[in-house]
Amino acid sequence: MSFLGISSYYRQHLKDFAILAKSLYRICDQQTVFENTQERIKAYEKIGKALTEAPLILMPDWNIPFKLYIDACGDGLGAALHQVQIIDNKPTEGPVC
């Protein structure tokens, strides 16, 4: 439960977090017998790896347009607000905080 708690805190920065964590959340139910499946091991490893990779998070520049990305499926939904900003003389797209 601690792993899910800390990773959920950063969920807005982890792509497809709801889908990745789905199998791990299922074992939090008291009615569920704990079983360490390959699906859960892979989910744990993918979330752990994503937490260690430093994503680029931009400060919003109110003078340039924003892009809103949305995604939904039967297992989860999400949205991300992005901008294209010039960083090191290159156009760089990233999420804004």
mmCIF file as gemmi writes it, N, C-alpha and C atoms, coordinates in Angstrom:
data_model
loop_
_atom_site.group_PDB
_atom_site.id
_atom_site.type_symbol
_atom_site.label_atom_id
_atom_site.label_alt_id
_atom_site.label_comp_id
_atom_site.label_asym_id
_atom_site.label_entity_id
_atom_site.label_seq_id
_atom_site.pdbx_PDB_ins_code
_atom_site.Cartn_x
_atom_site.Cartn_y
_atom_site.Cartn_z
_atom_site.occupancy
_atom_site.B_iso_or_equiv
_atom_site.pdbx_formal_charge
_atom_site.auth_seq_id
_atom_site.auth_asym_id
_atom_site.pdbx_PDB_model_num
ATOM 1 N N . MET Axp A 1 ? 0.821 -1.184 0 1 0 ? 1 A 1
ATOM 2 C CA . MET Axp A 1 ? 0 0 0 1 0 ? 1 A 1
ATOM 3 C C . MET Axp A 1 ? 0.871 1.255 0 1 0 ? 1 A 1
ATOM 4 N N . SER Axp A 2 ? 2.025 1.246 0.662 1 0 ? 2 A 1
ATOM 5 C CA . SER Axp A 2 ? 2.895 2.417 0.691 1 0 ? 2 A 1
ATOM 6 C C . SER Axp A 2 ? 3.389 2.772 -0.714 1 0 ? 2 A 1
ATOM 7 N N . PHE Axp A 3 ? 3.738 1.76 -1.502 1 0 ? 3 A 1
ATOM 8 C CA . PHE Axp A 3 ? 4.206 2.004 -2.863 1 0 ? 3 A 1
ATOM 9 C C . PHE Axp A 3 ? 3.12 2.698 -3.676 1 0 ? 3 A 1
ATOM 10 N N . LEU Axp A 4 ? 1.897 2.218 -3.576 1 0 ? 4 A 1
ATOM 11 C CA . LEU Axp A 4 ? 0.8 2.844 -4.307 1 0 ? 4 A 1
ATOM 12 C C . LEU Axp A 4 ? 0.546 4.266 -3.814 1 0 ? 4 A 1
ATOM 13 N N . GLY Axp A 5 ? 0.696 4.48 -2.52 1 0 ? 5 A 1
ATOM 14 C CA . GLY Axp A 5 ? 0.476 5.807 -1.971 1 0 ? 5 A 1
ATOM 15 C C . GLY Axp A 5 ? 1.455 6.822 -2.512 1 0 ? 5 A 1
ATOM 16 N N . ILE Axp A 6 ? 2.736 6.491 -2.493 1 0 ? 6 A 1
ATOM 17 C CA . ILE Axp A 6 ? 3.745 7.442 -2.97 1 0 ? 6 A 1
ATOM 18 C C . ILE Axp A 6 ? 3.68 7.601 -4.483 1 0 ? 6 A 1
ATOM 19 N N . SER Axp A 7 ? 3.451 6.514 -5.203 1 0 ? 7 A 1
ATOM 20 C CA . SER Axp A 7 ? 3.383 6.635 -6.657 1 0 ? 7 A 1
ATOM 21 C C . SER Axp A 7 ? 2.116 7.377 -7.083 1 0 ? 7 A 1
ATOM 22 N N . SER Axp A 8 ? 1.04 7.205 -6.343 1 0 ? 8 A 1
ATOM 23 C CA . SER Axp A 8 ? -0.196 7.921 -6.652 1 0 ? 8 A 1
ATOM 24 C C . SER Axp A 8 ? -0.031 9.432 -6.455 1 0 ? 8 A 1
ATOM 25 N N . TYR Axp A 9 ? 0.825 9.822 -5.517 1 0 ? 9 A 1
ATOM 26 C CA . TYR Axp A 9 ? 1.106 11.237 -5.302 1 0 ? 9 A 1
ATOM 27 C C . TYR Axp A 9 ? 1.66 11.881 -6.575 1 0 ? 9 A 1
ATOM 28 N N . TYR Axp A 10 ? 2.437 11.115 -7.343 1 0 ? 10 A 1
ATOM 29 C CA . TYR Axp A 10 ? 3.049 11.614 -8.574 1 0 ? 10 A 1
ATOM 30 C C . TYR Axp A 10 ? 2.277 11.202 -9.827 1 0 ? 10 A 1
ATOM 31 N N . ARG Axp A 11 ? 1.082 10.685 -9.667 1 0 ? 11 A 1
ATOM 32 C CA . ARG Axp A 11 ? 0.322 10.128 -10.786 1 0 ? 11 A 1
ATOM 33 C C . ARG Axp A 11 ? 0.13 11.089 -11.936 1 0 ? 11 A 1
ATOM 34 N N . GLN Axp A 12 ? 0.01 12.386 -11.655 1 0 ? 12 A 1
ATOM 35 C CA . GLN Axp A 12 ? -0.21 13.34 -12.747 1 0 ? 12 A 1
ATOM 36 C C . GLN Axp A 12 ? 0.988 13.444 -13.679 1 0 ? 12 A 1
ATOM 37 N N . HIS Axp A 13 ? 2.14 12.972 -13.233 1 0 ? 13 A 1
ATOM 38 C CA . HIS Axp A 13 ? 3.341 13.009 -14.056 1 0 ? 13 A 1
ATOM 39 C C . HIS Axp A 13 ? 3.685 11.644 -14.653 1 0 ? 13 A 1
ATOM 40 N N . LEU Axp A 14 ? 2.887 10.627 -14.35 1 0 ? 14 A 1
ATOM 41 C CA . LEU Axp A 14 ? 3.153 9.271 -14.842 1 0 ? 14 A 1
ATOM 42 C C . LEU Axp A 14 ? 2.126 8.897 -15.899 1 0 ? 14 A 1
ATOM 43 N N . LYS Axp A 15 ? 2.585 8.703 -17.115 1 0 ? 15 A 1
ATOM 44 C CA . LYS Axp A 15 ? 1.702 8.36 -18.225 1 0 ? 15 A 1
ATOM 45 C C . LYS Axp A 15 ? 0.987 7.039 -17.955 1 0 ? 15 A 1
ATOM 46 N N . ASP Axp A 16 ? -0.318 7.036 -18.174 1 0 ? 16 A 1
ATOM 47 C CA . ASP Axp A 16 ? -1.166 5.843 -18.028 1 0 ? 16 A 1
ATOM 48 C C . ASP Axp A 16 ? -1.123 5.248 -16.624 1 0 ? 16 A 1
ATOM 49 N N . PHE Axp A 17 ? -0.975 6.081 -15.598 1 0 ? 17 A 1
ATOM 50 C CA . PHE Axp A 17 ? -0.863 5.572 -14.23 1 0 ? 17 A 1
ATOM 51 C C . PHE Axp A 17 ? -2.063 4.706 -13.838 1 0 ? 17 A 1
ATOM 52 N N . ALA Axp A 18 ? -3.268 5.169 -14.121 1 0 ? 18 A 1
ATOM 53 C CA . ALA Axp A 18 ? -4.469 4.425 -13.71 1 0 ? 18 A 1
ATOM 54 C C . ALA Axp A 18 ? -4.49 3.023 -14.311 1 0 ? 18 A 1
ATOM 55 N N . ILE Axp A 19 ? -4.093 2.918 -15.55 1 0 ? 19 A 1
ATOM 56 C CA . ILE Axp A 19 ? -4.082 1.609 -16.214 1 0 ? 19 A 1
ATOM 57 C C . ILE Axp A 19 ? -2.976 0.73 -15.631 1 0 ? 19 A 1
ATOM 58 N N . LEU Axp A 20 ? -1.787 1.319 -15.428 1 0 ? 20 A 1
ATOM 59 C CA . LEU Axp A 20 ? -0.671 0.55 -14.867 1 0 ? 20 A 1
ATOM 60 C C . LEU Axp A 20 ? -0.975 0.043 -13.458 1 0 ? 20 A 1
ATOM 61 N N . ALA Axp A 21 ? -1.595 0.884 -12.648 1 0 ? 21 A 1
ATOM 62 C CA . ALA Axp A 21 ? -1.807 0.549 -11.232 1 0 ? 21 A 1
ATOM 63 C C . ALA Axp A 21 ? -3.059 -0.272 -10.975 1 0 ? 21 A 1
ATOM 64 N N . LYS Axp A 22 ? -3.863 -0.487 -11.983 1 0 ? 22 A 1
ATOM 65 C CA . LYS Axp A 22 ? -5.142 -1.183 -11.813 1 0 ? 22 A 1
ATOM 66 C C . LYS Axp A 22 ? -4.984 -2.534 -11.097 1 0 ? 22 A 1
ATOM 67 N N . SER Axp A 23 ? -4.041 -3.347 -11.539 1 0 ? 23 A 1
ATOM 68 C CA . SER Axp A 23 ? -3.882 -4.68 -10.933 1 0 ? 23 A 1
ATOM 69 C C . SER Axp A 23 ? -3.357 -4.582 -9.5 1 0 ? 23 A 1
ATOM 70 N N . LEU Axp A 24 ? -2.588 -3.535 -9.21 1 0 ? 24 A 1
ATOM 71 C CA . LEU Axp A 24 ? -2.065 -3.366 -7.854 1 0 ? 24 A 1
ATOM 72 C C . LEU Axp A 24 ? -3.15 -2.889 -6.896 1 0 ? 24 A 1
ATOM 73 N N . TYR Axp A 25 ? -4.029 -2.034 -7.375 1 0 ? 25 A 1
ATOM 74 C CA . TYR Axp A 25 ? -5.132 -1.568 -6.521 1 0 ? 25 A 1
ATOM 75 C C . TYR Axp A 25 ? -6.094 -2.699 -6.163 1 0 ? 25 A 1
ATOM 76 N N . ARG Axp A 26 ? -6.211 -3.677 -7.054 1 0 ? 26 A 1
ATOM 77 C CA . ARG Axp A 26 ? -7.125 -4.802 -6.778 1 0 ? 26 A 1
ATOM 78 C C . ARG Axp A 26 ? -6.731 -5.572 -5.517 1 0 ? 26 A 1
ATOM 79 N N . ILE Axp A 27 ? -5.441 -5.642 -5.206 1 0 ? 27 A 1
ATOM 80 C CA . ILE Axp A 27 ? -5.023 -6.414 -4.03 1 0 ? 27 A 1
ATOM 81 C C . ILE Axp A 27 ? -5.206 -5.631 -2.727 1 0 ? 27 A 1
ATOM 82 N N . CYS Axp A 28 ? -5.613 -4.372 -2.827 1 0 ? 28 A 1
ATOM 83 C CA . CYS Axp A 28 ? -5.885 -3.576 -1.622 1 0 ? 28 A 1
ATOM 84 C C . CYS Axp A 28 ? -7.242 -3.912 -1.02 1 0 ? 28 A 1
ATOM 85 N N . ASP Axp A 29 ? -8.089 -4.527 -1.81 1 0 ? 29 A 1
ATOM 86 C CA . ASP Axp A 29 ? -9.41 -4.933 -1.325 1 0 ? 29 A 1
ATOM 87 C C . ASP Axp A 29 ? -9.242 -6.071 -0.316 1 0 ? 29 A 1
ATOM 88 N N . GLN Axp A 30 ? -9.855 -5.934 0.837 1 0 ? 30 A 1
ATOM 89 C CA . GLN Axp A 30 ? -9.718 -6.951 1.894 1 0 ? 30 A 1
ATOM 90 C C . GLN Axp A 30 ? -10.305 -8.295 1.491 1 0 ? 30 A 1
ATOM 91 N N . GLN Axp A 31 ? -11.18 -8.286 0.514 1 0 ? 31 A 1
ATOM 92 C CA . GLN Axp A 31 ? -11.789 -9.538 0.055 1 0 ? 31 A 1
ATOM 93 C C . GLN Axp A 31 ? -10.887 -10.308 -0.909 1 0 ? 31 A 1
ATOM 94 N N . THR Axp A 32 ? -9.84 -9.664 -1.387 1 0 ? 32 A 1
ATOM 95 C CA . THR Axp A 32 ? -8.948 -10.277 -2.368 1 0 ? 32 A 1
ATOM 96 C C . THR Axp A 32 ? -7.803 -10.994 -1.673 1 0 ? 32 A 1
ATOM 97 N N . VAL Axp A 33 ? -7.57 -12.228 -2.082 1 0 ? 33 A 1
ATOM 98 C CA . VAL Axp A 33 ? -6.43 -12.984 -1.579 1 0 ? 33 A 1
ATOM 99 C C . VAL Axp A 33 ? -5.2 -12.528 -2.346 1 0 ? 33 A 1
ATOM 100 N N . PHE Axp A 34 ? -4.126 -12.194 -1.612 1 0 ? 34 A 1
ATOM 101 C CA . PHE Axp A 34 ? -2.916 -11.711 -2.267 1 0 ? 34 A 1
ATOM 102 C C . PHE Axp A 34 ? -2.301 -12.817 -3.113 1 0 ? 34 A 1
ATOM 103 N N . GLU Axp A 35 ? -2.043 -12.478 -4.348 1 0 ? 35 A 1
ATOM 104 C CA . GLU Axp A 35 ? -1.361 -13.388 -5.266 1 0 ? 35 A 1
ATOM 105 C C . GLU Axp A 35 ? -0.428 -12.538 -6.117 1 0 ? 35 A 1
ATOM 106 N N . ASN Axp A 36 ? 0.852 -12.832 -6.089 1 0 ? 36 A 1
ATOM 107 C CA . ASN Axp A 36 ? 1.847 -12.069 -6.832 1 0 ? 36 A 1
ATOM 108 C C . ASN Axp A 36 ? 1.917 -12.608 -8.256 1 0 ? 36 A 1
ATOM 109 N N . THR Axp A 37 ? 1.189 -11.963 -9.173 1 0 ? 37 A 1
ATOM 110 C CA . THR Axp A 37 ? 1.129 -12.419 -10.56 1 0 ? 37 A 1
ATOM 111 C C . THR Axp A 37 ? 2.149 -11.672 -11.415 1 0 ? 37 A 1
ATOM 112 N N . GLN Axp A 38 ? 2.402 -12.194 -12.598 1 0 ? 38 A 1
ATOM 113 C CA . GLN Axp A 38 ? 3.311 -11.531 -13.543 1 0 ? 38 A 1
ATOM 114 C C . GLN Axp A 38 ? 2.791 -10.142 -13.891 1 0 ? 38 A 1
ATOM 115 N N . GLU Axp A 39 ? 1.48 -10.014 -14.03 1 0 ? 39 A 1
ATOM 116 C CA . GLU Axp A 39 ? 0.879 -8.714 -14.349 1 0 ? 39 A 1
ATOM 117 C C . GLU Axp A 39 ? 1.205 -7.693 -13.255 1 0 ? 39 A 1
ATOM 118 N N . ARG Axp A 40 ? 1.109 -8.098 -12 1 0 ? 40 A 1
ATOM 119 C CA . ARG Axp A 40 ? 1.386 -7.19 -10.881 1 0 ? 40 A 1
ATOM 120 C C . ARG Axp A 40 ? 2.875 -6.868 -10.77 1 0 ? 40 A 1
ATOM 121 N N . ILE Axp A 41 ? 3.707 -7.839 -11.021 1 0 ? 41 A 1
ATOM 122 C CA . ILE Axp A 41 ? 5.152 -7.598 -10.991 1 0 ? 41 A 1
ATOM 123 C C . ILE Axp A 41 ? 5.539 -6.6 -12.079 1 0 ? 41 A 1
ATOM 124 N N . LYS Axp A 42 ? 4.994 -6.792 -13.285 1 0 ? 42 A 1
ATOM 125 C CA . LYS Axp A 42 ? 5.283 -5.871 -14.386 1 0 ? 42 A 1
ATOM 126 C C . LYS Axp A 42 ? 4.772 -4.466 -14.072 1 0 ? 42 A 1
ATOM 127 N N . ALA Axp A 43 ? 3.581 -4.367 -13.499 1 0 ? 43 A 1
ATOM 128 C CA . ALA Axp A 43 ? 3.018 -3.061 -13.141 1 0 ? 43 A 1
ATOM 129 C C . ALA Axp A 43 ? 3.91 -2.365 -12.12 1 0 ? 43 A 1
ATOM 130 N N . TYR Axp A 44 ? 4.336 -3.095 -11.099 1 0 ? 44 A 1
ATOM 131 C CA . TYR Axp A 44 ? 5.221 -2.546 -10.074 1 0 ? 44 A 1
ATOM 132 C C . TYR Axp A 44 ? 6.522 -2.044 -10.697 1 0 ? 44 A 1
ATOM 133 N N . GLU Axp A 45 ? 7.101 -2.837 -11.582 1 0 ? 45 A 1
ATOM 134 C CA . GLU Axp A 45 ? 8.367 -2.465 -12.214 1 0 ? 45 A 1
ATOM 135 C C . GLU Axp A 45 ? 8.209 -1.253 -13.133 1 0 ? 45 A 1
ATOM 136 N N . LYS Axp A 46 ? 7.123 -1.207 -13.912 1 0 ? 46 A 1
ATOM 137 C CA . LYS Axp A 46 ? 6.899 -0.079 -14.823 1 0 ? 46 A 1
ATOM 138 C C . LYS Axp A 46 ? 6.675 1.22 -14.056 1 0 ? 46 A 1
ATOM 139 N N . ILE Axp A 47 ? 5.896 1.159 -12.982 1 0 ? 47 A 1
ATOM 140 C CA . ILE Axp A 47 ? 5.652 2.361 -12.183 1 0 ? 47 A 1
ATOM 141 C C . ILE Axp A 47 ? 6.946 2.804 -11.51 1 0 ? 47 A 1
ATOM 142 N N . GLY Axp A 48 ? 7.688 1.851 -10.95 1 0 ? 48 A 1
ATOM 143 C CA . GLY Axp A 48 ? 8.964 2.181 -10.313 1 0 ? 48 A 1
ATOM 144 C C . GLY Axp A 48 ? 9.935 2.819 -11.284 1 0 ? 48 A 1
ATOM 145 N N . LYS Axp A 49 ? 10.007 2.3 -12.505 1 0 ? 49 A 1
ATOM 146 C CA . LYS Axp A 49 ? 10.9 2.866 -13.524 1 0 ? 49 A 1
ATOM 147 C C . LYS Axp A 49 ? 10.451 4.277 -13.894 1 0 ? 49 A 1
ATOM 148 N N . ALA Axp A 50 ? 9.15 4.458 -14.073 1 0 ? 50 A 1
ATOM 149 C CA . ALA Axp A 50 ? 8.637 5.781 -14.431 1 0 ? 50 A 1
ATOM 150 C C . ALA Axp A 50 ? 8.922 6.81 -13.344 1 0 ? 50 A 1
ATOM 151 N N . LEU Axp A 51 ? 8.914 6.383 -12.089 1 0 ? 51 A 1
ATOM 152 C CA . LEU Axp A 51 ? 9.195 7.303 -10.985 1 0 ? 51 A 1
ATOM 153 C C . LEU Axp A 51 ? 10.648 7.766 -10.972 1 0 ? 51 A 1
ATOM 154 N N . THR Axp A 52 ? 11.542 6.972 -11.533 1 0 ? 52 A 1
ATOM 155 C CA . THR Axp A 52 ? 12.964 7.321 -11.518 1 0 ? 52 A 1
ATOM 156 C C . THR Axp A 52 ? 13.4 8.117 -12.746 1 0 ? 52 A 1
ATOM 157 N N . GLU Axp A 53 ? 12.54 8.214 -13.743 1 0 ? 53 A 1
ATOM 158 C CA . GLU Axp A 53 ? 12.872 8.977 -14.939 1 0 ? 53 A 1
ATOM 159 C C . GLU Axp A 53 ? 12.41 10.413 -14.73 1 0 ? 53 A 1
ATOM 160 N N . ALA Axp A 54 ? 13.268 11.344 -15.023 1 0 ? 54 A 1
ATOM 161 C CA . ALA Axp A 54 ? 12.95 12.755 -14.794 1 0 ? 54 A 1
ATOM 162 C C . ALA Axp A 54 ? 12.194 13.339 -15.985 1 0 ? 54 A 1
ATOM 163 N N . PRO Axp A 55 ? 10.886 13.534 -15.856 1 0 ? 55 A 1
ATOM 164 C CA . PRO Axp A 55 ? 10.152 14.16 -16.949 1 0 ? 55 A 1
ATOM 165 C C . PRO Axp A 55 ? 10.389 15.672 -16.949 1 0 ? 55 A 1
ATOM 166 N N . LEU Axp A 56 ? 10.268 16.276 -18.1 1 0 ? 56 A 1
ATOM 167 C CA . LEU Axp A 56 ? 10.396 17.718 -18.21 1 0 ? 56 A 1
ATOM 168 C C . LEU Axp A 56 ? 9.045 18.331 -17.874 1 0 ? 56 A 1
ATOM 169 N N . ILE Axp A 57 ? 9 19.132 -16.83 1 0 ? 57 A 1
ATOM 170 C CA . ILE Axp A 57 ? 7.775 19.814 -16.439 1 0 ? 57 A 1
ATOM 171 C C . ILE Axp A 57 ? 8.032 21.303 -16.572 1 0 ? 57 A 1
ATOM 172 N N . LEU Axp A 58 ? 7.243 21.964 -17.401 1 0 ? 58 A 1
ATOM 173 C CA . LEU Axp A 58 ? 7.458 23.371 -17.706 1 0 ? 58 A 1
ATOM 174 C C . LEU Axp A 58 ? 6.603 24.275 -16.831 1 0 ? 58 A 1
ATOM 175 N N . MET Axp A 59 ? 7.125 25.45 -16.581 1 0 ? 59 A 1
ATOM 176 C CA . MET Axp A 59 ? 6.321 26.501 -15.963 1 0 ? 59 A 1
ATOM 177 C C . MET Axp A 59 ? 5.469 27.104 -17.077 1 0 ? 59 A 1
ATOM 178 N N . PRO Axp A 60 ? 4.212 27.408 -16.812 1 0 ? 60 A 1
ATOM 179 C CA . PRO Axp A 60 ? 3.364 27.94 -17.885 1 0 ? 60 A 1
ATOM 180 C C . PRO Axp A 60 ? 3.828 29.327 -18.344 1 0 ? 60 A 1
ATOM 181 N N . ASP Axp A 61 ? 3.801 29.513 -19.645 1 0 ? 61 A 1
ATOM 182 C CA . ASP Axp A 61 ? 4.046 30.823 -20.237 1 0 ? 61 A 1
ATOM 183 C C . ASP Axp A 61 ? 2.692 31.29 -20.764 1 0 ? 61 A 1
ATOM 184 N N . TRP Axp A 62 ? 2.111 32.273 -20.106 1 0 ? 62 A 1
ATOM 185 C CA . TRP Axp A 62 ? 0.747 32.702 -20.4 1 0 ? 62 A 1
ATOM 186 C C . TRP Axp A 62 ? 0.635 33.438 -21.731 1 0 ? 62 A 1
ATOM 187 N N . ASN Axp A 63 ? 1.76 33.689 -22.393 1 0 ? 63 A 1
ATOM 188 C CA . ASN Axp A 63 ? 1.754 34.408 -23.664 1 0 ? 63 A 1
ATOM 189 C C . ASN Axp A 63 ? 1.744 33.493 -24.878 1 0 ? 63 A 1
ATOM 190 N N . ILE Axp A 64 ? 1.824 32.19 -24.676 1 0 ? 64 A 1
ATOM 191 C CA . ILE Axp A 64 ? 1.793 31.256 -25.802 1 0 ? 64 A 1
ATOM 192 C C . ILE Axp A 64 ? 0.662 30.253 -25.593 1 0 ? 64 A 1
ATOM 193 N N . PRO Axp A 65 ? 0.172 29.646 -26.687 1 0 ? 65 A 1
ATOM 194 C CA . PRO Axp A 65 ? -0.975 28.728 -26.574 1 0 ? 65 A 1
ATOM 195 C C . PRO Axp A 65 ? -0.646 27.456 -25.787 1 0 ? 65 A 1
ATOM 196 N N . PHE Axp A 66 ? -1.671 26.88 -25.23 1 0 ? 66 A 1
ATOM 197 C CA . PHE Axp A 66 ? -1.599 25.596 -24.533 1 0 ? 66 A 1
ATOM 198 C C . PHE Axp A 66 ? -2.174 24.515 -25.438 1 0 ? 66 A 1
ATOM 199 N N . LYS Axp A 67 ? -1.776 23.274 -25.2 1 0 ? 67 A 1
ATOM 200 C CA . LYS Axp A 67 ? -2.361 22.108 -25.853 1 0 ? 67 A 1
ATOM 201 C C . LYS Axp A 67 ? -2.961 21.232 -24.762 1 0 ? 67 A 1
ATOM 202 N N . LEU Axp A 68 ? -4.176 20.773 -24.967 1 0 ? 68 A 1
ATOM 203 C CA . LEU Axp A 68 ? -4.824 19.883 -24.009 1 0 ? 68 A 1
ATOM 204 C C . LEU Axp A 68 ? -4.963 18.51 -24.65 1 0 ? 68 A 1
ATOM 205 N N . TYR Axp A 69 ? -4.341 17.508 -24.04 1 0 ? 69 A 1
ATOM 206 C CA . TYR Axp A 69 ? -4.44 16.131 -24.503 1 0 ? 69 A 1
ATOM 207 C C . TYR Axp A 69 ? -5.363 15.384 -23.555 1 0 ? 69 A 1
ATOM 208 N N . ILE Axp A 70 ? -6.319 14.663 -24.115 1 0 ? 70 A 1
ATOM 209 C CA . ILE Axp A 70 ? -7.218 13.851 -23.289 1 0 ? 70 A 1
ATOM 210 C C . ILE Axp A 70 ? -7.221 12.428 -23.818 1 0 ? 70 A 1
ATOM 211 N N . ASP Axp A 71 ? -7.478 11.493 -22.912 1 0 ? 71 A 1
ATOM 212 C CA . ASP Axp A 71 ? -7.492 10.081 -23.275 1 0 ? 71 A 1
ATOM 213 C C . ASP Axp A 71 ? -8.453 9.367 -22.341 1 0 ? 71 A 1
ATOM 214 N N . ALA Axp A 72 ? -9.198 8.432 -22.87 1 0 ? 72 A 1
ATOM 215 C CA . ALA Axp A 72 ? -10.13 7.673 -22.038 1 0 ? 72 A 1
ATOM 216 C C . ALA Axp A 72 ? -10.318 6.288 -22.636 1 0 ? 72 A 1
ATOM 217 N N . CYS Axp A 73 ? -10.526 5.326 -21.753 1 0 ? 73 A 1
ATOM 218 C CA . CYS Axp A 73 ? -10.847 3.968 -22.167 1 0 ? 73 A 1
ATOM 219 C C . CYS Axp A 73 ? -11.652 3.335 -21.037 1 0 ? 73 A 1
ATOM 220 N N . GLY Axp A 74 ? -11.975 2.092 -21.153 1 0 ? 74 A 1
ATOM 221 C CA . GLY Axp A 74 ? -12.763 1.413 -20.134 1 0 ? 74 A 1
ATOM 222 C C . GLY Axp A 74 ? -12.046 1.28 -18.794 1 0 ? 74 A 1
ATOM 223 N N . ASP Axp A 75 ? -10.716 1.382 -18.786 1 0 ? 75 A 1
ATOM 224 C CA . ASP Axp A 75 ? -9.941 1.195 -17.559 1 0 ? 75 A 1
ATOM 225 C C . ASP Axp A 75 ? -9.471 2.487 -16.906 1 0 ? 75 A 1
ATOM 226 N N . GLY Axp A 76 ? -9.578 3.605 -17.566 1 0 ? 76 A 1
ATOM 227 C CA . GLY Axp A 76 ? -9.109 4.849 -16.961 1 0 ? 76 A 1
ATOM 228 C C . GLY Axp A 76 ? -9.261 6.019 -17.901 1 0 ? 76 A 1
ATOM 229 N N . LEU Axp A 77 ? -9.009 7.198 -17.366 1 0 ? 77 A 1
ATOM 230 C CA . LEU Axp A 77 ? -9.038 8.407 -18.175 1 0 ? 77 A 1
ATOM 231 C C . LEU Axp A 77 ? -7.986 9.367 -17.666 1 0 ? 77 A 1
ATOM 232 N N . GLY Axp A 78 ? -7.613 10.303 -18.504 1 0 ? 78 A 1
ATOM 233 C CA . GLY Axp A 78 ? -6.596 11.248 -18.092 1 0 ? 78 A 1
ATOM 234 C C . GLY Axp A 78 ? -6.558 12.442 -19.007 1 0 ? 78 A 1
ATOM 235 N N . ALA Axp A 79 ? -5.852 13.463 -18.571 1 0 ? 79 A 1
ATOM 236 C CA . ALA Axp A 79 ? -5.676 14.671 -19.363 1 0 ? 79 A 1
ATOM 237 C C . ALA Axp A 79 ? -4.322 15.27 -19.028 1 0 ? 79 A 1
ATOM 238 N N . ALA Axp A 80 ? -3.741 15.973 -19.978 1 0 ? 80 A 1
ATOM 239 C CA . ALA Axp A 80 ? -2.456 16.632 -19.757 1 0 ? 80 A 1
ATOM 240 C C . ALA Axp A 80 ? -2.457 17.968 -20.489 1 0 ? 80 A 1
ATOM 241 N N . LEU Axp A 81 ? -1.993 18.99 -19.794 1 0 ? 81 A 1
ATOM 242 C CA . LEU Axp A 81 ? -1.883 20.319 -20.368 1 0 ? 81 A 1
ATOM 243 C C . LEU Axp A 81 ? -0.422 20.541 -20.756 1 0 ? 81 A 1
ATOM 244 N N . HIS Axp A 82 ? -0.179 20.818 -22.047 1 0 ? 82 A 1
ATOM 245 C CA . HIS Axp A 82 ? 1.178 20.968 -22.573 1 0 ? 82 A 1
ATOM 246 C C . HIS Axp A 82 ? 1.361 22.344 -23.2 1 0 ? 82 A 1
ATOM 247 N N . GLN Axp A 83 ? 2.627 22.691 -23.388 1 0 ? 83 A 1
ATOM 248 C CA . GLN Axp A 83 ? 3.012 23.85 -24.177 1 0 ? 83 A 1
ATOM 249 C C . GLN Axp A 83 ? 4.277 23.514 -24.946 1 0 ? 83 A 1
ATOM 250 N N . VAL Axp A 84 ? 4.46 24.21 -26.066 1 0 ? 84 A 1
ATOM 251 C CA . VAL Axp A 84 ? 5.726 24.136 -26.79 1 0 ? 84 A 1
ATOM 252 C C . VAL Axp A 84 ? 6.479 25.413 -26.444 1 0 ? 84 A 1
ATOM 253 N N . GLN Axp A 85 ? 7.631 25.252 -25.791 1 0 ? 85 A 1
ATOM 254 C CA . GLN Axp A 85 ? 8.46 26.384 -25.399 1 0 ? 85 A 1
ATOM 255 C C . GLN Axp A 85 ? 9.851 26.211 -25.991 1 0 ? 85 A 1
ATOM 256 N N . ILE Axp A 86 ? 10.55 27.306 -26.159 1 0 ? 86 A 1
ATOM 257 C CA . ILE Axp A 86 ? 11.914 27.26 -26.678 1 0 ? 86 A 1
ATOM 258 C C . ILE Axp A 86 ? 12.868 27.059 -25.493 1 0 ? 86 A 1
ATOM 259 N N . ILE Axp A 87 ? 13.555 25.917 -25.492 1 0 ? 87 A 1
ATOM 260 C CA . ILE Axp A 87 ? 14.525 25.594 -24.441 1 0 ? 87 A 1
ATOM 261 C C . ILE Axp A 87 ? 15.826 25.205 -25.138 1 0 ? 87 A 1
ATOM 262 N N . ASP Axp A 88 ? 16.911 25.858 -24.767 1 0 ? 88 A 1
ATOM 263 C CA . ASP Axp A 88 ? 18.216 25.637 -25.411 1 0 ? 88 A 1
ATOM 264 C C . ASP Axp A 88 ? 18.115 25.813 -26.926 1 0 ? 88 A 1
ATOM 265 N N . ASN Axp A 89 ? 17.387 26.847 -27.336 1 0 ? 89 A 1
ATOM 266 C CA . ASN Axp A 89 ? 17.197 27.2 -28.757 1 0 ? 89 A 1
ATOM 267 C C . ASN Axp A 89 ? 16.475 26.121 -29.561 1 0 ? 89 A 1
ATOM 268 N N . LYS Axp A 90 ? 15.745 25.221 -28.899 1 0 ? 90 A 1
ATOM 269 C CA . LYS Axp A 90 ? 14.983 24.181 -29.589 1 0 ? 90 A 1
ATOM 270 C C . LYS Axp A 90 ? 13.541 24.218 -29.1 1 0 ? 90 A 1
ATOM 271 N N . PRO Axp A 91 ? 12.564 24.053 -30.005 1 0 ? 91 A 1
ATOM 272 C CA . PRO Axp A 91 ? 11.184 23.942 -29.547 1 0 ? 91 A 1
ATOM 273 C C . PRO Axp A 91 ? 11.019 22.633 -28.763 1 0 ? 91 A 1
ATOM 274 N N . THR Axp A 92 ? 10.53 22.732 -27.542 1 0 ? 92 A 1
ATOM 275 C CA . THR Axp A 92 ? 10.37 21.574 -26.671 1 0 ? 92 A 1
ATOM 276 C C . THR Axp A 92 ? 8.957 21.546 -26.136 1 0 ? 92 A 1
ATOM 277 N N . GLU Axp A 93 ? 8.276 20.424 -26.357 1 0 ? 93 A 1
ATOM 278 C CA . GLU Axp A 93 ? 6.926 20.277 -25.816 1 0 ? 93 A 1
ATOM 279 C C . GLU Axp A 93 ? 6.984 19.483 -24.528 1 0 ? 93 A 1
ATOM 280 N N . GLY Axp A 94 ? 6.23 19.946 -23.541 1 0 ? 94 A 1
ATOM 281 C CA . GLY Axp A 94 ? 6.169 19.236 -22.274 1 0 ? 94 A 1
ATOM 282 C C . GLY Axp A 94 ? 4.959 19.661 -21.472 1 0 ? 94 A 1
ATOM 283 N N . PRO Axp A 95 ? 4.654 18.893 -20.435 1 0 ? 95 A 1
ATOM 284 C CA . PRO Axp A 95 ? 3.524 19.245 -19.578 1 0 ? 95 A 1
ATOM 285 C C . PRO Axp A 95 ? 3.855 20.47 -18.734 1 0 ? 95 A 1
ATOM 286 N N . VAL Axp A 96 ? 2.84 21.257 -18.459 1 0 ? 96 A 1
ATOM 287 C CA . VAL Axp A 96 ? 3.025 22.432 -17.598 1 0 ? 96 A 1
ATOM 288 C C . VAL Axp A 96 ? 2.439 22.14 -16.226 1 0 ? 96 A 1
ATOM 289 N N . CYS Axp A 97 ? 3.036 22.743 -15.205 1 0 ? 97 A 1
ATOM 290 C CA . CYS Axp A 97 ? 2.544 22.508 -13.847 1 0 ? 97 A 1
ATOM 291 C C . CYS Axp A 97 ? 1.574 23.594 -13.44 1 0 ? 97 A 1
